[in-house]
């Protein structure tokens, strides 16, 4: 099913064609965290405005989302937001602290705490609908990617109370009270699916589920304790007919399981070559990735050589979206990103 806002030039874009594993005129490129961080124009418009506040202002969201499309000529825009926005929208007391990340005032660790996770209603995030309406009017034929945090990653922030290196509280809950854990992830799956629904219905042409911390898990634990909730999210939004992307960091051992969760495109970080990733994921999926973001700090010739290695490893894949293996690092030279887009487009032109 293709809704009107996903038809015409956008539906025929190189990015959406690659997601559908159709022939493309060139390998499409976009970058995780392209909207913000490294761009001086982003820092200027965000000056004096807290991160969560900026996510709730449609004018700012529109401007920031458009900036990398204007500057880098990437093949897709990604909606400027943060994975904790839907949690804030349902009343969880949290803030994004500079240099730290999301911090939750009262962590979720007991069954009584579940009551704080009420369903997300479209009116809770009306600013998202407004911003995407503005964006689709400005983007023309460039697709817009919506996104959300996956249930496991959201749970880890909620249970830990903030970013964590070892996820000890999260794993203690997962192992120690599997019934509560399953209920927590199931509730987060519903919230996540509702947040993606809002974005797709407003005009997003694809969605990405970020499971940033899933690489902390052993495959057996992922299959038993995480995969069902991620699959629920992908199943819930399947009716829209837009490509669904699944991404995690350090997930080389989980790629096959991530493929099973139901996405159309599986994101690959830089630790596994694209051809090997394709073998692990299995047939029927497009792949996205996977240049190491730190490579962009090397000389131009090195960046192009490493990008060429990615393209060569992905040459025989039926669908490949070029991306970094994680987000753009804050001190990346924006010109290096612009040159990388030009190189990938020229090198892969059919």
C-alpha positions as CSV (number, residue, x, y, z in Angstrom):
1,X,0.0,0.0,0.0
2,X,1.4,3.4,-1.0
3,X,-0.2,6.5,0.4
4,X,-0.4,9.7,-1.6
5,X,2.4,11.4,0.2
6,X,4.8,8.6,-0.8
7,X,4.0,8.6,-4.5
8,X,5.6,10.3,-7.5
9,X,9.1,11.6,-7.3
10,X,9.7,10.5,-3.7
11,X,8.6,6.9,-4.3
12,X,11.0,6.7,-7.3
13,X,14.0,8.2,-5.4
14,X,17.2,6.2,-5.3
15,X,16.9,5.8,-1.5
16,X,13.4,4.2,-1.6
17,X,14.3,2.1,-4.6
18,X,17.4,0.7,-2.8
19,X,15.2,0.0,0.3
20,X,12.9,-2.0,-2.0
21,X,15.9,-3.8,-3.6
22,X,15.1,-2.3,-7.0
23,X,17.7,-1.0,-9.5
24,X,19.1,2.5,-8.7
25,X,20.9,5.1,-10.8
26,X,23.5,5.4,-8.0
27,X,24.0,4.1,-4.5
28,X,21.9,6.5,-2.2
29,X,23.6,8.1,0.7
30,X,22.4,9.6,4.0
31,X,24.1,9.8,7.4
32,X,22.8,9.0,10.8
33,X,23.0,12.2,12.9
34,X,23.4,14.3,9.7
35,X,20.8,16.7,11.1
36,X,22.8,18.7,13.6
37,X,25.9,18.2,15.6
38,X,28.7,18.8,13.1
39,X,27.0,21.7,11.2
40,X,27.8,25.3,12.1
41,X,24.4,26.4,10.9
42,X,22.9,23.9,13.3
43,X,24.9,25.2,16.3
44,X,23.7,28.7,15.4
45,X,20.0,28.0,15.3
46,X,20.2,25.8,18.4
47,X,22.1,28.5,20.4
48,X,20.5,28.9,23.8
49,X,17.8,26.3,23.1
50,X,17.6,23.1,25.1
51,X,17.7,19.9,23.0
52,X,14.2,18.7,24.0
53,X,12.7,22.2,23.5
54,X,14.2,22.3,20.0
55,X,12.6,18.9,19.2
56,X,9.2,20.4,20.0
57,X,9.4,23.5,17.8
58,X,8.3,22.7,14.2
59,X,10.1,25.6,12.7
60,X,13.4,24.5,14.2
61,X,12.9,20.9,13.4
62,X,12.1,21.8,9.8
63,X,15.2,24.0,9.5
64,X,17.6,21.5,11.1
65,X,16.2,18.5,9.1
66,X,16.7,20.5,5.9
67,X,20.3,21.7,6.6
68,X,22.2,18.6,5.6
69,X,20.0,18.1,2.5
70,X,20.9,21.6,1.3
71,X,24.6,21.3,2.2
72,X,25.5,17.7,1.4
73,X,22.9,16.8,-1.3
74,X,22.1,13.5,0.6
75,X,19.5,11.2,-0.8
76,X,17.2,11.3,2.2
77,X,16.5,13.6,5.2
78,X,16.1,12.2,8.7
79,X,13.6,13.8,11.0
80,X,15.4,15.9,13.7
81,X,14.3,14.5,17.1
82,X,15.6,12.3,19.9
83,X,14.6,8.8,20.8
84,X,13.3,9.9,24.3
85,X,10.8,12.4,22.8
86,X,7.9,10.0,23.0
87,X,8.7,9.2,26.7
88,X,8.8,12.9,27.5
89,X,5.5,13.3,25.6
90,X,3.7,10.8,27.9
91,X,4.9,12.5,31.0
92,X,8.2,10.7,32.0
93,X,10.3,13.2,33.9
94,X,13.6,13.3,31.9
95,X,16.0,15.7,30.4
96,X,18.8,15.6,27.9
97,X,21.9,16.9,29.7
98,X,24.7,18.2,27.5
99,X,27.7,15.9,27.5
100,X,25.7,13.2,29.3
101,X,22.6,12.3,27.3
102,X,19.1,11.5,28.5
103,X,18.7,11.4,32.3
104,X,15.5,10.0,33.9
105,X,14.5,11.5,37.3
106,X,12.8,8.3,38.6
107,X,14.1,5.1,37.0
108,X,11.5,2.4,36.1
109,X,12.4,-0.7,38.1
110,X,9.2,-2.1,39.6
111,X,5.8,-3.2,38.4
112,X,4.2,-0.1,40.0
113,X,6.5,2.0,37.8
114,X,4.8,0.5,34.6
115,X,1.7,2.6,35.3
116,X,3.8,5.7,34.4
117,X,4.1,4.4,30.8
118,X,0.7,5.4,29.4
119,X,-0.2,4.9,25.7
120,X,1.0,7.6,23.4
121,X,-1.7,9.6,21.6
122,X,-1.2,11.6,18.4
123,X,-2.1,14.8,20.2
124,X,0.8,14.2,22.6
125,X,3.2,14.9,19.7
126,X,1.1,17.3,17.6
127,X,4.3,19.2,16.9
128,X,5.7,16.2,15.0
129,X,2.7,16.1,12.7
130,X,3.1,19.9,12.1
131,X,6.8,19.7,11.5
132,X,6.6,16.7,9.0
133,X,3.8,18.6,7.1
134,X,6.2,21.5,6.8
135,X,9.1,19.3,5.8
136,X,7.3,17.3,3.1
137,X,6.3,20.6,1.5
138,X,9.9,21.7,1.4
139,X,11.7,18.5,0.5
140,X,10.2,17.9,-2.9
141,X,11.4,14.6,-4.2
142,X,13.8,13.9,-1.2
143,X,12.3,11.2,1.1
144,X,12.0,11.9,4.8
145,X,13.0,9.1,7.3
146,X,11.1,9.0,10.6
147,X,12.6,7.2,13.5
148,X,12.2,5.9,17.0
149,X,14.2,4.2,19.7
150,X,13.7,0.4,19.9
151,X,12.0,-1.0,23.1
152,X,15.3,-2.4,24.5
153,X,17.2,0.8,24.1
154,X,14.4,2.9,25.6
155,X,14.1,0.4,28.4
156,X,17.8,0.6,29.2
157,X,17.5,4.4,29.6
158,X,14.4,4.1,31.8
159,X,15.8,1.3,34.0
160,X,19.4,2.7,34.3
161,X,18.2,6.3,34.7
162,X,20.5,7.4,31.9
163,X,23.3,6.2,29.6
164,X,25.2,3.1,30.9
165,X,28.3,1.3,29.9
166,X,27.4,-2.1,31.4
167,X,23.6,-2.0,31.6
168,X,23.7,-3.7,35.0
169,X,20.3,-2.6,36.2
170,X,18.8,-3.4,32.8
171,X,20.2,-6.9,32.7
172,X,19.4,-7.6,36.3
173,X,15.7,-6.8,35.6
174,X,15.8,-8.8,32.4
175,X,17.3,-11.9,34.0
176,X,15.7,-11.5,37.5
177,X,12.1,-10.7,36.6
178,X,11.5,-11.8,33.0
179,X,7.7,-11.3,33.4
180,X,8.1,-7.7,34.4
181,X,10.7,-7.2,31.7
182,X,8.4,-8.6,29.0
183,X,5.6,-6.3,30.1
184,X,7.9,-3.3,30.1
185,X,9.1,-4.0,26.6
186,X,5.6,-4.8,25.3
187,X,4.4,-1.4,26.6
188,X,7.4,0.4,25.0
189,X,6.7,-1.4,21.8
190,X,3.2,0.0,21.7
191,X,4.5,3.6,22.5
192,X,7.2,3.2,19.8
193,X,4.8,1.9,17.2
194,X,2.3,4.8,17.9
195,X,5.2,7.3,17.5
196,X,6.2,5.8,14.2
197,X,2.5,5.8,13.1
198,X,2.3,9.5,13.7
199,X,5.4,10.2,11.6
200,X,4.3,7.9,8.7
201,X,0.8,9.3,8.6
202,X,2.2,12.8,8.6
203,X,4.3,12.0,5.5
204,X,7.5,10.1,6.4
205,X,8.5,7.9,3.5
206,X,10.5,5.4,5.6
207,X,11.2,4.7,9.3
208,X,14.3,3.6,11.2
209,X,14.2,1.8,14.6
210,X,17.4,2.6,16.5
211,X,18.4,-0.2,18.9
212,X,21.6,1.6,19.9
213,X,22.4,-0.6,23.0
214,X,21.3,-4.1,21.6
215,X,25.0,-5.0,21.0
216,X,25.4,-5.4,24.8
217,X,23.3,-8.7,24.5
218,X,24.2,-12.3,23.8
219,X,22.2,-13.7,20.8
220,X,20.2,-16.1,23.1
221,X,19.1,-13.2,25.3
222,X,18.3,-11.0,22.3
223,X,16.1,-13.7,20.8
224,X,14.2,-14.5,24.1
225,X,14.0,-11.1,25.7
226,X,14.2,-8.4,23.0
227,X,13.3,-9.7,19.5
228,X,9.5,-10.1,20.3
229,X,9.1,-6.5,21.2
230,X,11.0,-5.2,18.1
231,X,9.0,-7.5,15.9
232,X,5.8,-6.1,17.4
233,X,6.9,-2.6,16.4
234,X,7.7,-3.6,12.8
235,X,4.5,-5.6,12.5
236,X,2.4,-2.7,13.8
237,X,3.7,-0.3,11.1
238,X,3.8,-2.8,8.2
239,X,0.3,-1.8,7.1
240,X,1.7,1.6,5.9
241,X,3.9,0.0,3.2
242,X,6.9,2.2,3.8
243,X,10.4,0.7,4.2
244,X,11.4,-0.2,7.8
245,X,15.1,0.0,8.8
246,X,16.6,-1.7,11.8
247,X,19.9,-0.5,13.2
248,X,22.1,-1.3,16.2
249,X,25.7,-0.8,17.3
250,X,28.0,-3.7,17.9
251,X,25.4,-6.1,16.6
252,X,27.6,-8.2,14.3
253,X,26.5,-11.4,16.3
254,X,22.9,-10.3,16.1
255,X,22.5,-9.5,12.4
256,X,20.6,-12.7,11.6
257,X,18.2,-12.2,14.5
258,X,17.7,-8.5,13.6
259,X,16.8,-9.7,10.1
260,X,14.2,-12.0,11.6
261,X,12.6,-9.1,13.5
262,X,10.8,-8.0,10.4
263,X,12.5,-4.9,8.9
264,X,13.0,-4.4,5.2
265,X,16.5,-2.9,5.6
266,X,19.1,-4.0,8.2
267,X,21.7,-1.4,9.3
268,X,25.3,-2.7,9.7
269,X,28.0,-1.0,11.8
270,X,31.6,-0.9,10.6
271,X,32.8,-4.1,12.4
272,X,31.4,-6.5,9.8
273,X,32.0,-6.1,6.0
274,X,28.9,-5.7,3.9
275,X,29.2,-8.9,2.0
276,X,29.6,-10.9,5.3
277,X,26.7,-9.0,6.8
278,X,24.5,-10.0,3.9
279,X,25.4,-13.6,4.5
280,X,24.5,-13.3,8.2
281,X,21.3,-11.4,7.6
282,X,20.0,-13.8,4.9
283,X,18.1,-13.2,1.7
284,X,15.3,-10.8,1.2
285,X,16.7,-7.7,3.0
286,X,18.4,-4.6,1.8
287,X,21.4,-3.5,3.8
288,X,22.5,0.0,5.1
289,X,26.0,1.0,6.0
290,X,28.8,1.0,6.9
291,X,31.8,3.4,6.9
292,X,33.5,3.9,10.3
293,X,32.6,7.5,11.3
294,X,36.1,8.0,12.5
295,X,37.5,7.5,9.0
296,X,36.2,11.0,8.1
297,X,39.0,12.5,10.2
298,X,41.6,10.9,7.8
299,X,42.9,12.6,4.6
300,X,40.5,12.7,1.7
301,X,42.2,10.0,-0.3
302,X,41.9,7.6,2.7
303,X,38.2,8.4,3.1
304,X,37.6,7.7,-0.5
305,X,39.6,4.5,-0.4
306,X,37.7,3.2,2.6
307,X,34.3,4.3,1.1
308,X,35.3,2.4,-2.1
309,X,35.9,-0.7,0.0
310,X,32.4,-0.4,1.4
311,X,30.9,0.0,-2.1
312,X,33.0,-3.0,-3.4
313,X,31.8,-5.2,-0.6
314,X,28.2,-4.2,-1.3
315,X,28.5,-4.4,-5.1
316,X,26.5,-7.6,-5.5
317,X,23.8,-6.8,-2.9
318,X,20.3,-6.3,-4.4
319,X,19.8,-3.2,-2.2
320,X,22.4,-1.0,-0.5
321,X,22.0,2.3,1.2
322,X,25.4,3.9,1.9
323,X,25.7,5.3,5.5
324,X,28.1,5.4,8.3
325,X,28.4,2.5,10.7
326,X,27.0,4.9,13.5
327,X,26.3,8.6,13.8
328,X,28.3,11.5,12.5
329,X,30.8,12.5,15.2
330,X,30.3,16.1,16.5
331,X,33.7,17.4,15.4
332,X,33.5,16.0,11.9
333,X,34.4,18.5,9.1
334,X,31.1,19.1,7.3
335,X,33.0,19.4,4.0
336,X,34.3,15.8,4.4
337,X,30.7,14.7,4.4
338,X,29.8,16.7,1.3
339,X,32.8,15.2,-0.5
340,X,31.9,11.7,0.6
341,X,28.4,12.1,-0.9
342,X,29.9,13.3,-4.2
343,X,32.4,10.4,-4.2
344,X,29.8,7.7,-3.6
345,X,27.4,9.1,-6.2
346,X,30.1,9.3,-8.8
347,X,31.7,6.0,-8.0
348,X,28.4,4.1,-8.0
349,X,26.7,5.8,-11.0
350,X,25.2,3.2,-13.3
